[in-house]
């Protein structure tokens, strides 16, 4: 649960490249929670994504997609975590051997706070919008204790999406980049804005 809380508080979302930042929730027989976060050095397995590769190339993949899911093996259900840099496919090692966060899980439920209905919802169709509050419930089968154990946490985290203008080249937080452009003071418009030039290599997230 601590890993879930820590990762959600580092969540990221940017309008200019929203496809990389989708917030995905699934409940039912195959529950799943997936989102993008900028993770600190002490987050589990960060050493696999930051530092030097075996051939000496530098890696700096603090920004990663996290996917929490339930997997069954030998009759036991485990809560596992897989990570991948947002511009890369899931590494083979992560696919084969995900990080096991909890064992003997009987249920994993993710609920999002719906500000329109003012209630908890187990479905979240607006994947390009981050909910302001998430309630996570983990239930353990109780094979050792003799009874089911249930842990629930309500987790609040930044739910705003970074405006596209902030990602524009030359933006310095004080009227540079896109702000200068829309004010007629020079600057470069972001991709897709009126007056923007086509970039055949796409935009960086």
N, CA and C of each residue as an Amber inpcrd file, in Angstrom:
protein
   615
   0.8280000  -1.2020000   0.0000000   0.0000000   0.0000000   0.0000000
   0.8670000   1.2580000   0.0000000   1.9880000   1.1950000   0.6980000
   2.9060000   2.3350000   0.7210000   3.4580000   2.6220000  -0.6830000
   3.7650000   1.5800000  -1.4270000   4.2580000   1.7690000  -2.7960000
   3.2030000   2.4220000  -3.6750000   1.9470000   2.0180000  -3.5160000
   0.8530000   2.6440000  -4.2600000   0.7330000   4.1160000  -3.9070000
   0.7770000   4.4290000  -2.6180000   0.6500000   5.8220000  -2.1790000
   1.7970000   6.6760000  -2.7100000   3.0130000   6.1650000  -2.5730000
   4.1820000   6.9370000  -3.0080000   4.1510000   7.2060000  -4.5070000
   3.7700000   6.2130000  -5.2920000   3.7730000   6.3860000  -6.7470000
   2.6700000   7.3310000  -7.2090000   1.4990000   7.2550000  -6.5900000
   0.3950000   8.1340000  -6.9820000   0.7080000   9.5980000  -6.6740000
   1.4300000   9.8660000  -5.6000000   1.7740000  11.2570000  -5.2790000
   2.7930000  11.8280000  -6.2550000   3.4110000  10.9710000  -7.0830000
   4.3780000  11.4250000  -8.0890000   3.7790000  11.4210000  -9.4910000
   2.4660000  11.3190000  -9.5910000   1.8010000  11.1740000 -10.8810000
   2.0390000  12.3970000 -11.7740000   2.0990000  12.1700000 -13.0900000
   2.3440000  13.2280000 -14.0710000   1.2920000  13.1620000 -15.1780000
   0.9540000  14.3230000 -15.7380000   0.0560000  14.3800000 -16.8810000
   0.3110000  15.6630000 -17.6550000   0.4160000  15.5440000 -18.9980000
   0.7170000  16.6840000 -19.8580000  -0.2240000  16.6690000 -21.0610000
  -0.8680000  17.8080000 -21.3160000  -1.8290000  17.8960000 -22.4090000
  -1.1910000  17.6690000 -23.7740000   0.0230000  18.1550000 -23.9680000
   0.6340000  18.1260000 -25.2970000   0.9430000  16.7170000 -25.7710000
   1.0330000  15.7670000 -24.8570000   1.3270000  14.3760000 -25.2420000
   0.5380000  13.4510000 -24.3260000  -0.7670000  13.6670000 -24.2780000
  -1.6310000  13.0190000 -23.2950000  -1.6390000  11.5010000 -23.4410000
  -1.3740000  10.9800000 -24.6520000  -1.4010000   9.5280000 -24.8520000
  -0.3800000   8.8080000 -23.9750000   0.6910000   9.5140000 -23.5960000
   1.6990000   8.8990000 -22.7440000   1.2860000   8.8900000 -21.2710000
   0.2280000   9.6310000 -20.9340000  -0.0980000   9.8500000 -19.5260000
  -1.4960000   9.3490000 -19.1630000  -2.0380000   8.4340000 -19.9160000
  -3.3910000   7.9530000 -19.6560000  -3.4830000   7.2930000 -18.2880000
  -4.6070000   7.5380000 -17.6260000  -4.8800000   6.9750000 -16.3050000
  -5.8830000   5.8420000 -16.4920000  -5.4320000   4.6170000 -16.3070000
  -6.2370000   3.4400000 -16.6510000  -6.6240000   2.6780000 -15.3870000
  -7.9200000   2.4500000 -15.2130000  -8.4460000   1.7010000 -14.0710000
  -9.3240000   0.5690000 -14.5800000  -9.0840000  -0.6250000 -14.0800000
  -9.9370000  -1.7790000 -14.3760000 -10.2140000  -2.5130000 -13.0740000
 -11.4390000  -2.9370000 -12.9040000 -11.8220000  -3.7440000 -11.7520000
 -12.4400000  -5.0490000 -12.2560000 -12.7480000  -5.9370000 -11.3310000
 -13.3450000  -7.2090000 -11.7260000 -12.3680000  -8.3510000 -11.5820000
 -12.4340000  -9.3030000 -12.5120000 -11.6080000 -10.5040000 -12.4230000
 -10.1330000 -10.2180000 -12.6900000  -9.8370000  -9.1930000 -13.4810000
  -8.4550000  -8.8350000 -13.7820000  -8.2240000  -7.3520000 -13.4750000
  -8.1960000  -6.9950000 -12.1950000  -8.0390000  -5.5860000 -11.8110000
  -6.6720000  -5.0430000 -12.2190000  -6.6620000  -3.7430000 -12.5340000
  -5.4330000  -3.1180000 -13.0140000  -5.4910000  -1.6260000 -12.7170000
  -4.3520000  -1.0640000 -12.3480000  -4.1960000   0.3780000 -12.1840000
  -2.9060000   0.7760000 -12.8820000  -3.0060000   1.6920000 -13.8720000
  -1.8430000   2.0740000 -14.6500000  -1.8170000   3.5800000 -14.8520000
  -0.6430000   4.1900000 -14.6640000  -0.4800000   5.6380000 -14.8240000
   1.0030000   5.9460000 -14.9660000   1.3130000   7.2000000 -15.2840000
   2.6940000   7.6510000 -15.4440000   3.0940000   8.5270000 -14.2700000
   4.3170000   8.3150000 -13.7740000   4.8050000   9.0800000 -12.6280000
   6.2870000   9.3850000 -12.8010000   6.6990000  10.5070000 -12.2090000
   8.1260000  10.8580000 -12.1610000   8.6390000  10.3960000 -10.8040000
   9.4230000   9.3440000 -10.7920000   9.7130000   8.6080000  -9.5640000
  11.0800000   8.9660000  -8.9850000  11.1840000   8.9840000  -7.6650000
  12.4540000   9.3240000  -7.0120000  13.4540000   8.1700000  -7.0880000
  14.6990000   8.4490000  -6.7020000  15.7570000   7.4470000  -6.7790000
  15.5160000   6.2650000  -5.8430000  14.7730000   6.4960000  -4.7480000
  14.5700000   5.4120000  -3.7910000  13.3170000   4.5850000  -4.0630000
  12.6620000   4.8190000  -5.2140000  11.5070000   4.0030000  -5.5600000
  11.9940000   2.6210000  -5.9890000  11.2430000   1.5510000  -5.6580000
  11.6880000   0.1960000  -6.0010000  12.0690000   0.0360000  -7.4700000
  13.2300000  -0.5690000  -7.6980000  13.7780000  -0.9040000  -9.0120000
  14.2050000   0.2990000  -9.8470000  14.3090000   1.4740000  -9.2510000
  14.7740000   2.6250000 -10.0260000  16.1730000   2.3880000 -10.5720000
  16.9720000   1.6060000  -9.8660000  18.3300000   1.3100000 -10.3300000
  18.3820000   0.6450000 -11.6850000  17.2820000   0.0170000 -12.1070000
  17.2490000  -0.6090000 -13.4260000  17.0110000   0.4000000 -14.5430000
  16.6120000   1.6310000 -14.1810000  16.2360000   2.6230000 -15.1830000
  17.0800000   3.9010000 -15.1080000  17.9100000   4.0130000 -14.1010000
  18.7340000   5.2100000 -13.9140000  20.1750000   4.7720000 -13.6700000
  21.1260000   5.4440000 -14.3110000  22.5300000   5.1040000 -14.1370000
  23.1760000   4.7700000 -15.4680000  24.0160000   3.7410000 -15.4680000
  24.7300000   3.3410000 -16.6750000  24.3200000   1.9350000 -17.0960000
  24.2010000   1.7560000 -18.4030000  23.9370000   0.4290000 -18.9460000
  25.2410000  -0.3720000 -18.9210000  25.1830000  -1.6870000 -19.1370000
  26.4200000  -2.4890000 -19.1660000  27.4510000  -1.9970000 -20.1740000
  26.9990000  -1.3470000 -21.2690000  27.9660000  -0.8540000 -22.2570000
  28.4150000   0.5770000 -21.9740000  27.9810000   1.1280000 -20.8330000
  28.4430000   2.4500000 -20.4140000  27.5600000   3.6020000 -20.8300000
  26.4430000   3.3430000 -21.5080000  25.5330000   4.4200000 -21.9100000
  24.7340000   4.9120000 -20.7080000  24.4740000   6.2140000 -20.6710000
  23.7470000   6.7970000 -19.5490000  22.2450000   6.5720000 -19.6950000
  21.5970000   6.2780000 -18.5870000  20.1430000   6.1370000 -18.5430000
  19.5800000   7.1300000 -17.5280000  18.4580000   7.7550000 -17.8650000
  17.7670000   8.6330000 -16.9170000  16.2750000   8.5210000 -17.1780000
  15.6880000   7.4400000 -16.7150000  14.2820000   7.1670000 -16.9610000
  13.4910000   7.2590000 -15.6470000  13.5230000   8.4310000 -15.0380000
  12.7210000   8.6440000 -13.8360000  11.2220000   8.6680000 -14.1640000
  10.9100000   9.0970000 -15.3900000   9.5160000   9.1790000 -15.8220000
   9.1140000   7.8340000 -16.4210000   8.2380000   7.1150000 -15.6970000
   7.9100000   5.7550000 -16.1140000   6.4100000   5.4870000 -15.9640000
   5.9310000   4.5610000 -16.7680000   4.5580000   4.0670000 -16.5960000
   4.5890000   2.9070000 -15.6170000   3.6920000   2.9760000 -14.6390000
   3.5610000   1.9280000 -13.6330000   2.2530000   1.1740000 -13.8740000
   2.2970000  -0.1310000 -13.7760000   1.1030000  -0.9420000 -13.9340000
   1.0120000  -1.9310000 -12.7740000  -0.0020000  -1.7140000 -11.9330000
  -0.2740000  -2.6140000 -10.8140000  -1.3670000  -3.5900000 -11.2590000
  -1.1500000  -4.8720000 -11.0210000  -2.1340000  -5.8650000 -11.4380000
  -2.0530000  -7.0860000 -10.5320000  -3.0060000  -7.9790000 -10.7220000
  -3.0420000  -9.2230000  -9.9670000  -2.6660000 -10.3730000 -10.8940000
  -1.7420000 -11.2140000 -10.4360000  -1.3470000 -12.3830000 -11.1970000
  -1.4790000 -13.6330000 -10.3280000  -1.8690000 -14.7200000 -10.9520000
  -2.0630000 -15.9630000 -10.2270000  -0.9850000 -16.9680000 -10.6040000
  -0.3900000 -17.5700000  -9.5900000   0.6500000 -18.5700000  -9.8110000
   0.5650000 -19.6090000  -8.7090000   0.4900000 -20.8640000  -9.1030000
   0.3900000 -21.9880000  -8.1570000  -0.7840000 -21.8110000  -7.2080000
  -1.9040000 -21.3040000  -7.7470000  -3.0970000 -21.1460000  -6.9360000
  -3.0940000 -19.9400000  -6.0320000  -2.0440000 -19.1060000  -6.0810000
  -1.9300000 -17.9250000  -5.2380000  -2.0100000 -16.6680000  -6.0890000
  -2.7600000 -15.6790000  -5.6210000  -2.8690000 -14.4100000  -6.3050000
  -1.9280000 -13.3870000  -5.6610000  -1.1380000 -12.7290000  -6.4980000
  -0.1730000 -11.7470000  -6.0090000  -0.4370000 -10.3890000  -6.6480000
  -0.1970000  -9.3230000  -5.8820000  -0.2000000  -7.9690000  -6.4220000
   1.1940000  -7.6790000  -6.9430000   1.3030000  -7.3670000  -8.2480000
   2.6120000  -7.1540000  -8.8470000   2.6740000  -5.7770000  -9.5050000
   3.9000000  -5.3060000  -9.6980000   4.1460000  -4.0110000 -10.3270000
   5.1280000  -4.1820000 -11.4740000   4.7590000  -3.6080000 -12.6330000
   5.6650000  -3.5490000 -13.7780000   5.9130000  -2.0920000 -14.1340000
   7.1260000  -1.7870000 -14.6110000   7.5020000  -0.4090000 -14.9360000
   8.1750000  -0.3710000 -16.3030000   7.9250000   0.7130000 -17.0250000
   8.6480000   0.9380000 -18.2790000   8.7180000   2.4300000 -18.5670000
   9.8420000   2.9190000 -19.1030000   9.9300000   4.3090000 -19.5570000
   8.8250000   4.5780000 -20.5730000   8.2310000   5.7660000 -20.5410000
   7.0160000   6.0050000 -21.3160000   7.2360000   5.9540000 -22.8200000
   8.4640000   6.1200000 -23.2950000   8.7230000   6.0550000 -24.7350000
   9.2580000   4.6920000 -25.1580000   9.2310000   3.7260000 -24.2420000
   9.7940000   2.4180000 -24.5300000   8.7920000   1.3170000 -24.1900000
   8.9610000   0.1720000 -24.8480000   8.1430000  -0.9890000 -24.5220000
   8.5370000  -1.5440000 -23.1570000   7.6910000  -2.3780000 -22.6250000
   7.9740000  -3.0130000 -21.3480000   9.2030000  -3.9000000 -21.4900000
  10.2380000  -3.6990000 -20.6630000  11.4270000  -4.5500000 -20.7580000
  11.0770000  -6.0190000 -20.5360000  11.8190000  -6.9050000 -21.1840000
  11.5460000  -8.3350000 -21.0660000  11.6360000  -8.8010000 -19.6150000
  12.5950000  -8.2490000 -18.8580000  12.7560000  -8.6540000 -17.4630000
  11.5400000  -8.2600000 -16.6280000  10.9760000  -7.0710000 -16.9140000
   9.7970000  -6.6330000 -16.1690000   8.5780000  -7.4800000 -16.5320000
   8.4810000  -7.8600000 -17.7940000   7.3640000  -8.6890000 -18.2310000
   7.4240000 -10.0710000 -17.5800000   8.6270000 -10.6250000 -17.5170000
   8.7900000 -11.9840000 -17.0070000   8.7890000 -12.0460000 -15.4900000
   9.4640000 -11.1090000 -14.8640000   9.5980000 -11.1390000 -13.3970000
   9.2110000  -9.7850000 -12.8040000   7.9290000  -9.4820000 -12.7160000
   7.5040000  -8.2160000 -12.1010000   7.8240000  -8.2030000 -10.6080000
   7.7970000  -7.0230000 -10.0360000   8.0280000  -6.8810000  -8.6010000
   6.7730000  -7.3180000  -7.8490000   6.8990000  -8.3030000  -6.9680000
   5.7630000  -8.7840000  -6.1740000   5.6390000  -7.9140000  -4.9310000
   4.5150000  -7.2000000  -4.8140000   4.2960000  -6.2890000  -3.6910000
   3.5550000  -6.9550000  -2.5370000   2.6700000  -7.8960000  -2.8470000
   1.8950000  -8.5610000  -1.7930000   1.4290000  -9.9200000  -2.3150000
   1.3730000 -10.8910000  -1.4130000   0.9420000 -12.2380000  -1.7760000
  -0.3870000 -12.5830000  -1.1120000  -0.9960000 -13.6650000  -1.5990000
  -2.2710000 -14.1500000  -1.0510000  -3.3610000 -13.0790000  -1.1050000
  -3.4630000 -12.3930000  -2.2450000  -4.4690000 -11.3500000  -2.4130000
  -5.7870000 -11.9820000  -2.8660000  -6.8590000 -11.6610000  -2.1690000
  -8.1740000 -12.1650000  -2.5760000  -8.9660000 -11.1160000  -3.3460000
  -8.5940000  -9.8280000  -3.2070000  -9.2960000  -8.7800000  -3.9420000
  -8.4420000  -7.5290000  -4.0200000  -8.5560000  -6.8420000  -5.1490000
  -7.8560000  -5.5720000  -5.3890000  -8.8520000  -4.6620000  -6.0850000
  -9.2950000  -3.6160000  -5.3890000 -10.3570000  -2.7470000  -5.8960000
  -9.8490000  -1.3120000  -5.9390000 -10.0540000  -0.6460000  -7.0760000
  -9.6800000   0.7530000  -7.2360000 -10.9480000   1.5630000  -7.4980000
 -11.2000000   2.5540000  -6.6660000 -12.3590000   3.4290000  -6.8360000
 -11.8780000   4.8650000  -7.0130000 -12.5150000   5.5890000  -7.9160000
 -12.1630000   6.9820000  -8.1800000 -13.3100000   7.8870000  -7.7460000
 -12.9580000   9.0420000  -7.2060000 -13.9720000   9.9890000  -6.7680000
 -14.4870000  10.7810000  -7.9620000 -15.7950000  10.6430000  -8.2170000
 -16.4510000  11.3270000  -9.3220000 -16.9800000  12.6650000  -8.8160000
 -16.3750000  13.7630000  -9.2790000 -16.7750000  15.0830000  -8.7910000
 -18.1280000  15.5260000  -9.3330000 -18.6000000  14.8860000 -10.4040000
 -19.9290000  15.2200000 -10.9300000 -21.0290000  14.5360000 -10.1330000
 -20.8660000  13.2470000  -9.9030000 -21.8700000  12.4960000  -9.1470000
 -21.6480000  12.5930000  -7.6420000 -20.4520000  13.0950000  -7.2390000
 -20.0950000  13.2120000  -5.8220000 -20.1970000  11.8620000  -5.1180000
 -19.5680000  10.8600000  -5.7360000 -19.5590000   9.5300000  -5.1410000
 -18.3940000   8.7200000  -5.7230000 -18.0900000   7.5870000  -5.0890000
 -17.0390000   6.7080000  -5.5590000 -17.5390000   5.8960000  -6.7450000
 -16.6360000   5.6660000  -7.7040000 -16.9950000   4.9270000  -8.9100000
 -15.8910000   3.9200000  -9.2130000 -16.2620000   2.6820000  -9.5160000
 -15.2700000   1.6540000  -9.8510000 -14.8880000   1.6850000 -11.3250000
 -15.5100000   2.5660000 -12.0970000 -15.1560000   2.7300000 -13.5010000
 -14.6420000   4.1500000 -13.7260000 -13.6420000   4.2670000 -14.6000000
 -13.0850000   5.5900000 -14.9120000 -12.8010000   5.6330000 -16.4110000
 -13.8050000   6.0720000 -17.1770000 -13.7010000   6.0740000 -18.6380000
 -12.8840000   7.2460000 -19.1730000 -12.7890000   8.3200000 -18.4100000
 -12.0490000   9.5140000 -18.8580000 -10.5640000   9.3100000 -18.5810000
  -9.9280000   8.4710000 -19.3890000  -8.5420000   8.1020000 -19.1200000
  -7.5510000   9.2540000 -19.2840000  -7.9600000  10.3340000 -19.9750000
  -7.0740000  11.4910000 -20.1290000  -7.2490000  12.5110000 -19.0110000
  -8.0330000  12.1530000 -18.0010000  -8.2370000  13.0130000 -16.8320000
  -7.8650000  12.2220000 -15.5800000  -7.1560000  12.8700000 -14.6710000
  -6.7660000  12.2140000 -13.4290000  -7.7960000  12.5390000 -12.3510000
  -8.3320000  11.5490000 -11.6580000  -9.2900000  11.8310000 -10.5890000
  -8.5870000  12.5030000  -9.4100000  -9.3050000  13.3020000  -8.6330000
  -8.6810000  14.0020000  -7.5140000  -8.4060000  13.1090000  -6.3140000
  -9.0640000  11.9620000  -6.2750000  -8.9600000  11.0930000  -5.1110000
  -9.2030000   9.6530000  -5.5420000  -8.4070000   8.7500000  -5.0020000
  -8.5510000   7.3290000  -5.2990000  -8.6460000   6.5560000  -3.9890000
  -9.5330000   5.5820000  -3.9740000  -9.6350000   4.6930000  -2.8100000
  -9.2250000   3.2880000  -3.2420000  -8.1990000   2.7630000  -2.5890000
  -7.6600000   1.4530000  -2.9350000  -7.9480000   0.4820000  -1.7980000
  -8.4670000  -0.6790000  -2.1510000  -8.7480000  -1.7200000  -1.1670000
  -7.9930000  -2.9900000  -1.5380000  -7.2360000  -3.5070000  -0.5850000
  -6.5370000  -4.7750000  -0.7360000  -7.0960000  -5.7540000   0.2830000
  -7.5010000  -6.9100000  -0.1740000  -7.9970000  -7.9570000   0.7210000
  -7.0610000  -9.1520000   0.6310000  -6.6510000  -9.6560000   1.7900000
  -5.7520000 -10.8060000   1.8680000  -6.5510000 -12.0340000   2.2660000
  -6.1830000 -13.1740000   1.6860000  -6.9810000 -14.3810000   1.8680000
  -6.9740000 -14.9110000   3.2830000  -5.9670000 -14.5580000   4.0870000
  -5.9310000 -14.9930000   5.4860000  -5.5940000 -16.4520000   5.6570000
  -4.7600000 -17.0040000   4.7640000  -4.3860000 -18.4140000   4.8680000
  -3.6240000 -18.7030000   6.1550000  -2.8560000 -17.7160000   6.6290000
  -2.0640000 -17.9300000   7.8380000  -2.7890000 -17.4860000   9.1050000
  -3.5870000 -16.4070000   8.9860000  -4.2500000 -15.8510000  10.1670000
  -5.6050000 -16.4730000  10.4350000  -6.1530000 -17.1960000   9.4450000
  -7.4400000 -17.8390000   9.6400000  -8.6240000 -16.9810000   9.2700000
  -8.4020000 -15.7370000   8.8410000  -9.4930000 -14.8550000   8.4450000
  -9.0130000 -13.8330000   7.4430000  -9.9290000 -13.2980000   6.6330000
  -9.5670000 -12.3220000   5.6210000  -9.2030000 -10.9930000   6.2580000
  -8.1360000 -10.3910000   5.7570000  -7.6960000  -9.0750000   6.2180000
  -7.9070000  -8.0680000   5.1000000  -8.5230000  -6.9430000   5.4160000
  -8.8280000  -5.9200000   4.4150000  -8.1750000  -4.6030000   4.8150000
  -7.4640000  -4.0120000   3.8700000  -6.8140000  -2.7090000   4.0780000
  -7.3440000  -1.7490000   3.0240000  -7.8030000  -0.5820000   3.4530000
  -8.3240000   0.4400000   2.5370000  -7.6310000   1.7650000   2.8060000
  -7.2450000   2.4560000   1.7320000  -6.6210000   3.7720000   1.8460000
  -7.2640000   4.7250000   0.8480000  -7.5370000   5.9220000   1.2960000
  -7.9440000   7.0000000   0.4020000  -6.7160000   7.8530000   0.1300000
  -6.3600000   7.9930000  -1.1500000  -5.1090000   8.6320000  -1.5320000
  -5.3980000   9.8700000  -2.3600000  -4.9400000  11.0080000  -1.8860000
  -5.0870000  12.2680000  -2.6070000  -3.7520000  12.6200000  -3.2550000
  -3.7960000  13.1770000  -4.4590000  -2.5680000  13.4720000  -5.1870000
  -2.8490000  14.5600000  -6.2140000  -1.8120000  15.1640000  -6.8290000
  -2.0350000  16.2090000  -7.8350000  -2.8180000  15.6670000  -9.0140000
  -3.9430000  16.3010000  -9.3310000  -4.7920000  15.7940000 -10.4090000
  -4.8400000  16.7300000 -11.6090000  -4.1090000  17.8330000 -11.5680000
  -4.1030000  18.7680000 -12.6830000  -3.2260000  18.2790000 -13.8240000
  -3.5920000  18.6420000 -15.0460000  -2.8090000  18.2930000 -16.2300000
  -2.0060000  19.5060000 -16.6720000  -0.7080000  19.2990000 -16.9150000
   0.1590000  20.4110000 -17.3130000  -0.2840000  20.9570000 -18.6680000
  -0.5230000  22.2730000 -18.7830000  -0.9590000  22.8500000 -20.0670000
   0.0860000  22.6410000 -21.1540000  -0.3970000  22.5630000 -22.3900000
   0.5020000  22.3180000 -23.5200000   1.5470000  23.4180000 -23.6580000
   1.1850000  24.6600000 -23.3220000   2.1190000  25.7650000 -23.4810000
   3.3690000  25.6230000 -22.6520000   3.2720000  24.9570000 -21.5130000
   4.4270000  24.7820000 -20.6390000   5.4730000  23.8990000 -21.2960000
   5.0470000  23.0100000 -22.1960000   5.9790000  22.1200000 -22.8700000
   6.5890000  22.7370000 -24.1140000   6.1620000  23.9610000 -24.4780000
   6.6730000  24.5900000 -25.6870000   8.1380000  24.9690000 -25.5140000
   8.9460000  24.8550000 -26.5700000  10.3560000  25.2520000 -26.4830000
  10.4890000  26.7100000 -26.0600000  11.4030000  26.9870000 -25.1690000
  11.6540000  28.3510000 -24.7350000  10.8060000  28.7980000 -23.5750000
   9.8790000  27.9610000 -23.0900000   9.0480000  28.3660000 -21.9610000
   9.9040000  28.4460000 -20.7060000   9.8250000  29.5780000 -19.9810000
  10.6340000  29.7160000 -18.7710000   9.7990000  30.0220000 -17.5410000
   8.4940000  29.8490000 -17.6470000   7.6360000  30.0410000 -16.4860000
   7.2540000  31.4810000 -16.2410000   7.7630000  32.4130000 -17.0330000
   7.4560000  33.8200000 -16.7920000   7.1610000  34.5480000 -18.0990000
   6.3440000  33.9160000 -18.9220000   5.9390000  34.5730000 -20.1630000
   6.7520000  34.1810000 -21.3650000   7.6550000  33.1780000 -21.2350000
   8.4480000  32.7500000 -22.3680000   7.6840000  31.7850000 -23.2400000
   8.3480000  31.2920000 -24.2950000   7.7820000  30.2510000 -25.1230000
   6.4080000  30.5720000 -25.6510000   5.4520000  29.7240000 -25.3340000
   4.0970000  29.8550000 -25.8610000   3.4390000  31.1500000 -25.4010000
   3.7160000  31.5790000 -24.1590000   3.1060000  32.8110000 -23.6740000
   3.5530000  33.9980000 -24.5190000   4.8460000  34.0340000 -24.8640000
   5.3300000  35.0890000 -25.7490000   4.6670000  34.9970000 -27.1100000
   4.4850000  33.7750000 -27.5770000   3.8820000  33.5700000 -28.8930000
   2.4650000  34.1230000 -28.9490000   1.6360000  33.7660000 -27.9700000
   0.2470000  34.2100000 -28.0080000   0.1240000  35.7040000 -27.7170000
   1.1460000  36.2880000 -27.0720000   1.1250000  37.7270000 -26.8010000
   1.7340000  38.5350000 -27.9450000   2.2020000  37.8300000 -28.9900000
   2.7950000  38.5300000 -30.1270000   4.2010000  38.9960000 -29.8860000
   4.9010000  38.3860000 -28.8930000   6.2570000  38.8190000 -28.5590000
   7.3040000  37.7920000 -28.9910000   7.0090000  37.0580000 -30.0290000
   7.9460000  36.0170000 -30.4540000   7.6350000  34.7160000 -29.7430000
   8.5910000  33.8140000 -29.7270000   8.3730000  32.5220000 -29.0870000
   7.8130000  31.5180000 -30.0750000   7.8650000  30.2610000 -29.7080000
   7.4410000  29.1830000 -30.6010000   6.1430000  28.5640000 -30.1230000
   5.1620000  28.4260000 -31.0240000   3.9170000  27.7600000 -30.6360000
   4.1280000  26.2670000 -30.4770000   3.3870000  25.6060000 -29.5870000
   3.4980000  24.1660000 -29.4760000   2.8890000  23.4850000 -30.6950000
   3.2260000  22.2090000 -30.8750000   2.6780000  21.4480000 -31.9990000
   1.1660000  21.4680000 -31.9650000   0.5590000  21.7680000 -33.1010000
  -0.8940000  21.7830000 -33.1830000  -1.4990000  23.1520000 -33.0090000
  -0.7180000  24.1120000 -32.4840000  -1.2490000  25.4600000 -32.2950000
  -1.2160000  26.2100000 -33.6220000  -2.0860000  27.2350000 -33.7990000
  -2.0600000  28.0150000 -35.0360000  -0.6780000  28.6210000 -35.2660000
  -0.1340000  28.4480000 -36.4330000   1.1840000  28.9900000 -36.7380000
   2.3200000  28.0420000 -36.4580000   2.0100000  26.8800000 -35.8870000
   3.0650000  25.9300000 -35.5790000   3.5370000  25.2400000 -36.8490000
   4.8120000  24.9220000 -36.9060000   5.3570000  24.1810000 -38.0380000
   5.3360000  22.7010000 -37.7480000   5.2310000  21.9060000 -38.8090000
   5.1680000  20.4500000 -38.6450000   6.5330000  19.8990000 -38.2940000
   6.5790000  19.0590000 -37.2800000   7.8190000  18.3860000 -36.8610000
   7.7220000  16.9190000 -37.2550000   8.4740000  16.4730000 -38.2270000
   8.3350000  15.0930000 -38.7050000   8.7520000  14.0570000 -37.6750000
   9.4820000  14.5210000 -36.6360000   9.9390000  13.5790000 -35.6170000
   9.0250000  13.5370000 -34.4120000   7.9610000  14.3020000 -34.4380000
   7.0150000  14.3060000 -33.3210000   7.5200000  15.1730000 -32.1830000
   6.6770000  15.3370000 -31.1690000   7.0490000  16.1600000 -30.0140000
   7.5210000  15.2630000 -28.8790000   8.3800000  15.8010000 -28.0730000
   8.8710000  15.0510000 -26.8970000   7.8760000  15.2090000 -25.7540000
   7.6170000  14.1460000 -25.0140000   6.6630000  14.2400000 -23.8960000
   7.2570000  15.0080000 -22.7300000
